[in-house]
Amino acid sequence: MVTKCANASCGALFHYLRSGKLFPVDLPRFSSGSGGERGGKLSGRSDEYFWLCDQCCAELTVVVDGSGRAAVAKARASRSG
């Protein structure tokens, strides 16, 4: 459940879909290893949702990092033709 902005340095709370932006992210799902940590075996994919508040979504986006986890990163500047 989305409760706050995905930007760890932001404290904005999620209340309504009309503010900010909701990002659907297709994450790899791994089988659990011993002790509950991620094992090395890919067992499918799962859609998870992350929300960035109005201020953060103006400059940031949500991506999948090299380890297969969701991460907040600077949004690419749009090119004007």
C-alpha positions in Angstrom: 0.0 0.0 0.0 1.3 3.4 -0.9 1.5 5.7 2.2 4.1 8.3 1.4 6.4 9.7 -1.3 8.9 7.2 -2.6 11.6 9.7 -2.2 13.2 8.8 1.1 14.2 12.4 1.8 10.6 13.6 1.4 8.0 13.3 4.1 4.9 14.0 2.0 2.0 11.6 2.8 -0.2 10.1 0.1 -3.9 11.1 0.3 -5.3 11.5 -3.2 -4.5 10.3 -6.7 -5.0 13.8 -8.0 -1.7 15.0 -6.5 1.7 13.7 -7.5 2.2 10.7 -9.8 1.8 7.0 -9.3 4.4 4.8 -11.0 3.7 1.1 -11.8 7.0 -0.7 -11.7 7.5 -4.3 -13.0 9.9 -5.9 -10.5 11.6 -9.3 -10.8 10.4 -11.6 -8.1 13.0 -14.0 -6.6 12.5 -17.1 -4.5 13.4 -16.7 -0.9 16.7 -17.9 0.4 17.4 -19.2 3.9 16.4 -16.6 6.5 14.0 -14.9 4.1 16.5 -13.0 2.1 16.3 -13.0 -1.7 17.7 -16.1 -3.3 19.2 -16.2 -6.8 16.4 -17.9 -8.6 14.0 -15.7 -10.6 10.4 -16.9 -9.9 8.4 -14.4 -12.0 7.6 -10.7 -12.0 5.3 -8.5 -9.9 3.8 -5.1 -10.4 4.3 -2.7 -7.5 3.2 0.9 -7.3 5.3 3.8 -6.0 4.0 7.4 -5.6 6.0 10.6 -5.9 4.5 13.9 -4.6 4.0 16.9 -6.9 7.3 18.5 -5.9 9.4 15.3 -6.3 7.8 14.0 -9.6 8.8 17.3 -11.2 12.4 16.2 -11.0 12.5 12.5 -10.2 11.1 9.2 -11.5 11.0 5.6 -10.2 13.2 3.0 -12.0 14.5 -0.5 -11.4 18.1 -0.5 -10.3 20.8 -3.1 -11.2 19.9 -5.3 -8.3 16.2 -5.5 -9.4 14.9 -3.1 -6.7 12.8 0.0 -7.2 14.9 3.2 -6.8 14.2 7.0 -7.2 16.4 8.6 -9.8 16.6 12.0 -11.6 14.2 12.2 -14.5 15.7 12.6 -17.9 15.2 16.1 -19.3 12.8 16.1 -22.2 14.3 17.1 -25.6 12.6 19.8 -27.5 12.8 19.4 -31.2 
